[in-house]
Amino acid sequence: MTLGVYIQIPFCQTKCTYCNFHTGVVPRDRYQPYADALCREIRESAAHGAQPVDTVYFGGGTPSLLDPAALARILDALRAAHAVESPEITLEADPETVTAEKASAWERMGINRISLGVQSFHDAELRSTGRLHRREDIFRATDLLRTAGLRNISMDLIAGLPHQTAKTWEESLNQLLRLYPEHVSIYMLELDEGSRLGRESLAGGTRYSVGAIPDDDAIAGFYESARVALAKAGYDHYEISNWGLPGFPSRHNLKYWHREPYYGAGAGAHSFDGIVRWANVHEASRYVTLIQQGGSVHELTETVTPLNALSEMFFLGLRLLAGVDLAWIERQCQADEILRGRWEVLRQRVDTLQRHGMIELAGDRLRIPPDRLTISNEIFLELLG
């Protein structure tokens, strides 16, 4: 089975108010040592068995901040360590960081998919969250990427940003469809204590325009309107938050939802070989020091038990519009004494959710109905809790 490789670049120009990722704003002189450490970790990964790789994803953070030469060195290290075959190579980029020189360099080194962090086409919404780009930057960046020959662009919007209204949401959707990217992600704003915006909201504060966040019903309505508009525009809805024109799903992200093996390099990156999961240390400077000293960067290793694997099959598989093969899962459970009892409980919950229209069965495929996707978290809790 081919491997997906995730490469974490944990650096940003600013920290968005809604962000709960382990990223940070650091001096640019920290970039080069980090890229060197990445190359060393990737080279050493081959010692544990070189595998064919068919997807690579530079995430973060803002990978487009790195000098193209550093990105090229990382890809060269990966190609030297593993057989990279007909790859989808994605780079996350913020619109204001895209230049003609960078776009051309990305295309030459083999990057063939750009995930552009759009989030909104309204400057007031962007300002309220600490984003540095503005509406005009999105159009400029898209033109530069197209001119460089990049023919697979993904754009994302966030439903629920402060100051967002039904009118501004519709305008953002219309502007996105005007650019007609090959892939679209629609995320509903989630607030938790891991972000400044979430902490402020939970504390009942007033900073970061927290009082201007739309309510849950409005956010669900924004998502539904996007679902309808994207379907009319010819996009296939294949995962709760993701749509692609025919032939343009995210091959890399599908590996996560299908529970296929992936390898993560960099600070905070996660890996999975089908049985064991492990994570690297989150702090970038500690990661670099450990690599330089020849030490292990792993801080968490977990063997996935059969019971946990069963829950993951449902939790990850039901994110997909195609759902899960219920008959296949049942056969696996009936053949395993440990899983048999858990299966009986799950099957009863499936039947209950089905009676209430929260889940549907078409042949052997179990899925969440498209009009229930906005409450998918509640459905997962009822099924697996």
N, C-alpha and C positions, 0 to 999 in steps of 0.2 A: 504494500500500500504506500502511495506517495505521501510525503510529509509536507505540512504547511509550516512556514517559518515566520514567526512574529519578531520584529526587531524594535525594541522600545527606545525611543528618544525622549527623555523626560524633561526637556527644556522648553520654556515658553518665554515670550516677550512680556506677558502680563498674566496674572491669574484671574480667570473669569470668576464672577461671583458665585455661579452655580456649580463650579467644578469641584468634584471630590476625588480627583485622581492624584496619584503621588507624583506630581510634577512641580517644577519650580523655576523661578527667574534667577539665573546665575550669570556671572561674567562670561563673555564669549571665550576667554582663554581656557575655560573648563571643557569646551566642546571637543578639542583635539585629543586630550588624554582619554576622554570617554570613548571616542571613536576608536582609538588604539585598543582600549580594553575590549570593546565589542569584537574587533577583528580577532583578538587573541582567544576570546571565549568561543567564537564560531570555529576557528581553526581547531581548537582542542575538542570540540564536540565530535569531530570525525573519529577521535580515538575510541568513542563508544559505539562506533558503527556508522559508516557513511550510508545515507539513505537518499533515494531519489526525491527531489523537491519539485513541486509544481505550483506552489503559491508562496509569495513573500509579501509581507505587510509591514511597512514602516509606520508605526503608530506613536502616539505620545499623549501629551506634549505636542510640539510642533516640529516634526522632522524636516520641514522645508527650511528651517533656520540653518541647518548644517550646510557647510560649503559643499557644492557638488562633488569636489574631489574626495571628500571624506565619505560621502555616500557611495561613490564608485569603489573606493577601497573596501568598504564593508561588503559590497556585492561581490567584488573579486575574491575576498576571503571566503564567502559562502560558496561561490562556484568552485573554488579550490578544494573545499571540504566535502561538498556534496554534489551529486549529479543534478543540475538544475535543468529540468526538462519542460519545454513549452510553457514557461511560467506566466502566471498572472502576477505582476509585481506592482503593488500599490504603495503610493506615498501620500500620507496626509499632509495637506498644505493649507495655510491660512492665506486668504486672498491678497493681503497687503505684502506678503513675502514673495510673491511670484514675480519674477522678472523674465524678460525675453532670454537672457543668457542662461538662467537657471532652467527654464522650461526646455530649451534646446539640449542642455547637458543631461537633464533627466531622460529625455527621449533617447539620446545616443547611448546612455549606459544601460538601457533595457527596461527602464521604468515605463510601464504601458498603461497604468491606471492611476488617476489622481483622485483622491477624496478631498474635496474642497470644503472647508469649514465655513459654510455660508450663514446658517442659523436664522437670518432674517434679512430682508431687503429694506428695513426701516432703520434709519440712523438712530432715532431715539431709543429704540429697543436695543440696538447694538451698544450704544453708549451706556445704557443702564446696567449692562452686565459686564462692562469692562472690556468689551471687544475693541480691537484697534482698527479694524477695517470698516469701511463704509460702503454703501450701496454701489457707488461707482467703481470701487475696487473689485467687486465681484465680476462686473462686466469686463473690466480691463483684464483681469486674470484669466477669465474664460477665453477671451480672444487670443491672449498670448499662448495659452496651452494648445488651442486649436491650430494656431499658426505653426507651432513647433511640431505638429503632427500627432498629438495625443488624441486618441479617438475613443477613450473610455474614461469618462469623467463622472464622478459621483458627487452629489450635492446634498446637504442636510438642512433641514429646518427644525426649529424647536417650537413646539406648541406650548404656550403658557409663559412666555417671557414677560417681564414687567412692561406695562403700557400697551400690551398687545390687545387688539380688539378684533371683532369679526371682520371689520373692514380692512384693517392692516394685514390680517392673516390672509385674506383673499387676495390682496395685492401682492403679498410675498409669493403665494402660490402661482399667481399669474406671471410674475416676473421669472420665477424658476422655469415654468413651462415655456416661456419665451426663449430661454436659453437651451431648453430641451436636452438636459444631460442624459447619459445612458443609464444612470442609476440614481435613485433618490432614497434618502432616509428621512423619516419623520419621527422625531422623538417627543414624547410628552414630558414636560418638565417634572422632575422628581426632586423633592426637597428632603434633605437629610442632614444630620449634624456634621457630615464630612465636608460640607461647603459653607462658605460665609453666608450665602443667601439662606441656606437651610437653617443654620444656627440662629440667624436673625429672626426668621419666621417662627421657629419653635420657641424662641424666647419672647415673642410678642413685641419685637422691636420695630423700628421704622427705617433703618438704614437700607441702602442698596435697592430702593424703590420697592421694598417688600409689599407695601400696601397696594401697589399697582399690579400685582400678579392676578391674572384671571382666576375665577373659581374653577373647581373640578369639572362642573358641568360644561362650562365654556371651553375648557381644554379638550374635553371629550368631543365636543362639537367641532372644534378645529380639526381634530384628527379625522372625524367622519367626513368632513367636507373635503379633506385632502384625499381620502380613500376614493371618494366618488370622482374627483377631478382627475386623479392619476389614472384611474381605470378608463375614463373617457379619452385620455391622451395616449392610450396604448401601452401603459405600463403593467407588467405582471406583478401582482402582490404575492410575494413568495414567503415572507416572514413578517411578524407583527410590525416591525418598524421599517421594513425594506421593500422597495419596488425596483424592478429593472425592466428596461426594454427587452424584447425577446432576445435571448442569447447573452444577456449582460447581468446575471446575478453576481454577487460577490462570491467567487469560488473559494476564497480563503475563509470567509466567515461561515460558509456552509459546512466547513470541516468542524467548526465548534458545535453547530447544531446537530450534526450527524455523529458526534462523538468520535471523530477520526483523530489520529495522532497529529500533534503539532509540537513544535519546539520553539521556545521563547528565549531570546537573547537580550541581555541588558538589564538594568536595574528595575526590579518589580515585575519582570516578565515571567509568565507561567508556561509550563510544559505539561504534556500528557502523552503517554505512550500506549494508551488503551487500558492500562491497569493501574499505573502509578501517576500521580500528579505531583509536581514540585514547583516551587516559586523561588525566584532570586531575591536577594535583599533589596529593599525599596530605595534606600538612600544612595544617590548616585555617587557621591564621593567615597562612601564605604565600598560600594561595588568596585570602583576603579582601584582602590587600595588593595582589596582582596585579590583582584585579578593580577595586579603587579607583584603581589607577594606569592602568587601561585596557590592561593587558598581556594576553598570551595565558596561559591557565592550563593549556594542554596540555603534558604532559611526555613523552608517548610517542605516536607515530603509526606505524602499521604497515599496509602494504598486504597483504591476504591473498592469497597466491599460489593458483593453481588446485590445486596439490598440498596446500597447507594446508587449503583449503576442502574438499577431498575427505576428508581426515582428520577435519575437524570434522563433516562430515555423518554419519560413523560414530560418532564419540565422543559427539556431542550427541544424534543421532537414536536411538542404541541405549539411551540413558537412558530413553526412552519405551517403555512396554509395547507400544505399537503398532509399534515398531521403525521400520525404514527401508524405502523402496521400492527394492529391489536392482536390479530391471530398469530403473528410471528412471536410477539412478546409472550403471549399465553403459552405457546409451545415451549419457549425457553423456561418459563416459570414452572410448568408442569414437570419438566425434566429435572428440576432442582428442588430438593427437599426444603432448603432454607427459604426459597422464594415462593413455594407453593402457598403457604399460609398468608403471606403478604399479598399475593395475587388475588386471593379470595376477597380480601378487604378492599383492594383497589377496584376490583370488578363491581362490587356493590356500590362503591362511590361513583364509578362511571355510570352505572344504571340510574342512580339518583340524579346526577347532573344532567343526564340525557333527558330524563322525564321533565326537568325544569328548563330545557332548551339551552342549557349552558354549554353543551357539548353535543356533537352529532357524529353518527356512525354511517359511513357510506361504504357498503361492502365490508372490507376488512380495515378500512382506514378510519381512524378516530381523529377528529380535529375540533378546534374551537370555531364556531360559526363566525364568519367575517363581521357580523354586526354585534358580536360579543367581545371583540378583541380589546376594547377599551377597559374591560374588567378582567383581563386575563390573569392578573395577579391574584384576584379574589378566587378565580376558578382553580388556579394552581394550589392555593391554600386549602380549599375544600377537598381537592383530590389527594394531595400529598401530606397535608398537615396532620 
